[in-house]
């Protein structure tokens, strides 16, 4: 695939990649292991593109890091894995297949010239035309490709059209209750029962019903931070995944409608910084 060299790319692409990869300077903490990571294990070396779709902040990037852990444990060198965060601000001005090509070329020349590579494209919907580039590389290169996406475009049957059947798709959702207990270090009895449930599990259930299962919210230390995070997730989903996709300009009206539809408990939601 040829690159349009008239495009002005950032001059420090390798440094940008270094910040997001273990062969560089990123520690990439993979956190508490998610159950879906085990479901993905059989697809680490299959020919299909693996797509992880789901709401923002549900843990898709963490799952990618855990897959990298599995590859490294299997003897794959760190340099064979390339993680690209397509919400990186330094890349926003040149999003598109040409950027993906330049990033991949930089990686192959500077870091891992030969051998099977594992490419992890995070929030791939940010790069318009990404599906053409992914299809081309998947068919012509010795590379295993994983993509994540948060927009409605990738959480719908459109994904099958974009990749024309050359993919397998998995949903990454916020924590289910068993995972919630894992995150809080609470062990579930081998034979759970409704009567006589241990107090720690009862307390965890109350917290789960109140705050939900977004991993960072679960791990947040105080209630004020939990509230701030959830409100930010709400705004991000509306603005980045609804308003931008459907070109909605009156963001204040959109937010008010969403709050109304979600129920009376959210009618006190404070005015957002979004404005039309």
C-alpha positions as CSV (number, residue, x, y, z in Angstrom):
1,X,0.0,0.0,0.0
2,X,1.5,3.3,-1.0
3,X,1.6,6.3,1.3
4,X,0.7,9.8,0.4
5,X,3.9,11.6,1.1
6,X,2.2,15.0,0.7
7,X,0.6,14.5,4.1
8,X,2.5,16.2,6.9
9,X,3.1,13.5,9.5
10,X,4.4,14.3,13.0
11,X,8.2,14.0,12.9
12,X,8.5,11.9,16.0
13,X,6.3,8.9,15.2
14,X,8.8,6.5,16.8
15,X,8.8,8.4,20.1
16,X,5.0,8.4,20.1
17,X,5.0,4.6,19.6
18,X,7.6,4.2,22.3
19,X,5.2,5.8,24.8
20,X,2.6,3.1,24.2
21,X,4.6,-0.1,24.0
22,X,6.5,-2.3,26.5
23,X,9.6,-2.4,24.2
24,X,9.6,1.4,24.8
25,X,8.8,3.3,28.0
26,X,5.3,2.2,28.7
27,X,4.7,-0.2,31.7
28,X,1.2,-1.1,30.4
29,X,-0.2,-2.4,33.6
30,X,-2.6,-5.2,32.6
31,X,-4.5,-5.1,35.9
32,X,-6.9,-7.8,37.2
33,X,-7.4,-10.5,34.6
34,X,-10.7,-10.3,32.8
35,X,-12.7,-13.5,31.9
36,X,-13.0,-12.5,28.3
37,X,-9.3,-12.6,27.9
38,X,-9.4,-16.4,28.3
39,X,-12.1,-16.6,25.6
40,X,-9.8,-14.8,23.2
41,X,-6.9,-17.2,23.7
42,X,-7.8,-19.6,20.8
43,X,-7.7,-16.6,18.4
44,X,-4.2,-15.4,19.1
45,X,-2.8,-16.9,16.0
46,X,-5.8,-17.4,13.7
47,X,-6.0,-15.5,10.4
48,X,-9.0,-13.4,11.3
49,X,-8.9,-9.8,12.5
50,X,-10.1,-9.8,16.1
51,X,-12.4,-6.9,17.0
52,X,-13.2,-5.9,20.6
53,X,-16.2,-3.7,20.7
54,X,-18.0,-2.1,23.7
55,X,-18.6,1.1,25.6
56,X,-15.8,3.4,26.5
57,X,-13.9,2.6,29.7
58,X,-15.2,-0.9,29.8
59,X,-11.7,-2.3,29.8
60,X,-10.9,-3.0,26.1
61,X,-7.4,-1.6,26.3
62,X,-6.7,-3.6,29.5
63,X,-7.8,-6.8,27.6
64,X,-5.3,-6.0,24.9
65,X,-2.5,-5.7,27.5
66,X,-3.5,-9.0,29.0
67,X,-3.3,-10.6,25.5
68,X,0.2,-9.2,25.2
69,X,1.0,-10.8,28.6
70,X,-0.2,-14.2,27.2
71,X,1.9,-13.7,24.0
72,X,5.0,-12.8,26.1
73,X,4.4,-15.8,28.4
74,X,4.3,-18.0,25.2
75,X,7.8,-16.8,24.2
76,X,6.8,-14.0,21.7
77,X,9.3,-11.2,22.0
78,X,8.0,-7.8,23.2
79,X,9.2,-6.2,20.0
80,X,6.7,-8.3,18.1
81,X,3.8,-6.5,19.6
82,X,2.8,-3.0,18.4
83,X,0.1,-1.1,20.3
84,X,-1.2,2.1,18.7
85,X,-3.5,4.4,20.6
86,X,-5.5,6.2,17.9
87,X,-6.8,8.7,20.4
88,X,-3.3,10.1,20.8
89,X,-3.6,13.8,20.5
90,X,-0.4,14.1,18.5
91,X,-1.9,12.0,15.8
92,X,-5.4,13.5,15.5
93,X,-4.5,15.9,12.6
94,X,-3.5,13.2,10.2
95,X,-5.9,10.3,11.0
96,X,-6.5,7.9,8.1
97,X,-5.1,4.9,6.4
98,X,-2.0,6.8,5.4
99,X,-1.2,7.4,9.1
100,X,-1.6,3.7,9.8
101,X,0.7,2.8,7.0
102,X,3.4,5.3,8.1
103,X,3.2,4.0,11.7
104,X,3.5,0.4,10.6
105,X,6.4,1.2,8.3
106,X,8.2,3.1,11.1
107,X,7.7,0.1,13.5
108,X,8.9,-2.4,10.9
109,X,12.0,-0.4,10.0
110,X,13.0,0.8,13.5
111,X,11.8,-1.9,15.9
112,X,10.8,-5.3,14.3
113,X,11.9,-5.7,10.7
114,X,11.2,-9.4,10.3
115,X,8.9,-12.1,11.7
116,X,5.3,-12.4,12.7
117,X,4.0,-9.2,14.3
118,X,1.0,-8.6,16.5
119,X,-0.7,-5.3,15.8
120,X,-3.1,-3.8,18.4
121,X,-5.1,-0.8,17.1
122,X,-6.9,0.9,19.9
123,X,-10.1,3.0,19.2
124,X,-9.7,2.3,15.5
125,X,-12.8,4.2,14.5
126,X,-10.8,7.4,14.9
127,X,-8.9,6.7,11.6
128,X,-11.3,7.0,8.7
129,X,-10.8,4.3,6.1
130,X,-9.1,2.0,8.6
131,X,-10.9,-1.1,7.4
132,X,-9.3,-0.9,3.9
133,X,-5.8,-0.7,5.4
134,X,-6.5,-3.5,7.9
135,X,-7.9,-5.8,5.2
136,X,-4.9,-5.2,3.0
137,X,-2.3,-5.8,5.7
138,X,-4.2,-8.8,7.0
139,X,-4.1,-10.5,3.6
140,X,-0.6,-9.6,2.5
141,X,1.5,-9.5,5.7
142,X,2.6,-11.9,8.4
143,X,0.7,-10.0,11.0
144,X,-2.1,-10.7,13.5
145,X,-4.4,-7.7,13.9
146,X,-6.6,-6.8,16.9
147,X,-8.8,-3.7,16.8
148,X,-10.9,-2.1,19.5
149,X,-13.7,0.4,19.0
150,X,-16.2,2.3,21.1
151,X,-18.5,3.9,18.5
152,X,-21.9,2.7,17.5
153,X,-20.5,2.1,14.1
154,X,-18.4,-0.7,15.4
155,X,-21.0,-2.0,17.9
156,X,-23.4,-2.8,15.1
157,X,-23.7,-5.2,12.1
158,X,-21.8,-2.5,10.1
159,X,-18.6,-4.1,11.3
160,X,-19.2,-7.2,9.3
161,X,-19.6,-5.0,6.2
162,X,-16.5,-3.1,6.9
163,X,-14.3,-6.2,7.2
164,X,-16.3,-8.3,4.8
165,X,-16.3,-11.5,6.9
166,X,-12.6,-11.5,7.7
167,X,-13.0,-11.0,11.4
168,X,-14.3,-12.3,14.7
169,X,-16.0,-9.9,17.1
170,X,-16.2,-10.0,20.9
171,X,-18.1,-7.6,23.2
172,X,-16.2,-6.2,26.1
173,X,-18.6,-4.9,28.7
174,X,-18.2,-3.5,32.2
175,X,-17.5,-6.1,34.9
176,X,-20.1,-8.8,35.6
177,X,-20.6,-9.4,39.3
178,X,-18.1,-12.3,39.6
179,X,-15.5,-10.0,38.1
180,X,-16.5,-7.2,40.4
181,X,-15.8,-9.6,43.3
182,X,-12.4,-10.4,41.8
183,X,-11.5,-6.7,41.6
184,X,-12.5,-6.3,45.3
185,X,-10.7,-9.4,46.4
186,X,-13.9,-11.1,47.6
187,X,-14.1,-14.8,47.1
188,X,-17.4,-16.2,46.0
189,X,-18.5,-19.4,47.8
190,X,-18.3,-22.6,45.8
191,X,-22.0,-23.0,46.2
192,X,-23.6,-19.6,46.5
193,X,-27.0,-19.4,48.1
194,X,-29.6,-16.7,48.6
195,X,-30.1,-17.4,52.4
196,X,-27.1,-16.8,54.6
197,X,-25.0,-14.9,52.0
198,X,-21.8,-13.7,53.7
199,X,-21.9,-10.0,54.6
200,X,-18.9,-9.1,52.4
201,X,-20.8,-10.4,49.4
202,X,-24.0,-8.6,50.4
203,X,-22.0,-5.3,50.8
204,X,-20.3,-5.9,47.4
205,X,-23.7,-6.5,45.7
206,X,-25.1,-3.2,47.1
207,X,-22.0,-1.4,45.8
208,X,-22.3,-3.1,42.4
209,X,-26.0,-2.1,42.1
210,X,-25.2,1.5,43.0
211,X,-22.0,2.1,41.0
212,X,-22.0,-0.5,38.3
213,X,-19.0,-2.3,36.9
214,X,-16.8,0.1,35.0
215,X,-13.4,-1.1,36.2
216,X,-11.9,2.3,37.0
217,X,-15.0,3.3,39.0
218,X,-14.9,0.0,40.9
219,X,-11.2,0.7,41.8
220,X,-11.8,4.3,42.7
221,X,-11.2,5.0,46.4
222,X,-14.0,7.4,47.3
223,X,-17.5,8.1,46.2
224,X,-16.8,11.6,44.9
225,X,-14.3,10.3,42.4
226,X,-16.8,7.6,41.4
227,X,-19.4,10.2,40.7
228,X,-17.0,12.4,38.6
229,X,-15.9,9.4,36.6
230,X,-19.4,8.2,35.8
231,X,-20.5,11.7,34.7
232,X,-17.4,12.0,32.5
233,X,-18.2,8.6,30.9
234,X,-21.7,9.8,30.3
235,X,-20.5,13.0,28.5
236,X,-17.8,11.1,26.5
237,X,-20.3,8.6,25.2
238,X,-22.8,11.3,24.2
239,X,-20.3,13.5,22.5
240,X,-17.8,11.1,21.0
241,X,-20.0,8.2,20.1
242,X,-23.4,9.8,19.4
243,X,-23.1,13.5,18.6
244,X,-20.0,13.1,16.3
245,X,-21.3,10.1,14.5
246,X,-24.7,11.6,13.8
247,X,-23.4,15.2,13.4
248,X,-25.6,16.5,16.2
249,X,-24.9,20.2,16.9
250,X,-27.2,20.9,19.8
251,X,-25.3,19.0,22.4
252,X,-27.1,20.6,25.4
253,X,-30.4,19.3,24.0
254,X,-28.9,15.9,23.4
255,X,-27.6,15.7,26.9
256,X,-30.9,16.8,28.4
257,X,-32.8,14.2,26.3
258,X,-30.4,11.4,27.4
259,X,-30.8,12.4,31.1
260,X,-34.6,12.4,30.7
261,X,-34.7,9.0,29.0
262,X,-32.4,7.4,31.6
263,X,-34.8,8.2,34.4
264,X,-35.7,10.5,37.2
265,X,-32.6,9.6,39.3
266,X,-30.5,11.5,36.8
267,X,-32.6,14.6,36.5
268,X,-30.3,16.4,38.9
269,X,-27.3,15.7,36.7
270,X,-25.3,18.9,36.6
271,X,-25.0,21.0,33.5
272,X,-22.3,19.7,31.2
273,X,-19.5,21.8,29.7
274,X,-20.8,20.6,26.3
275,X,-22.6,23.3,24.4
276,X,-24.0,23.6,20.9
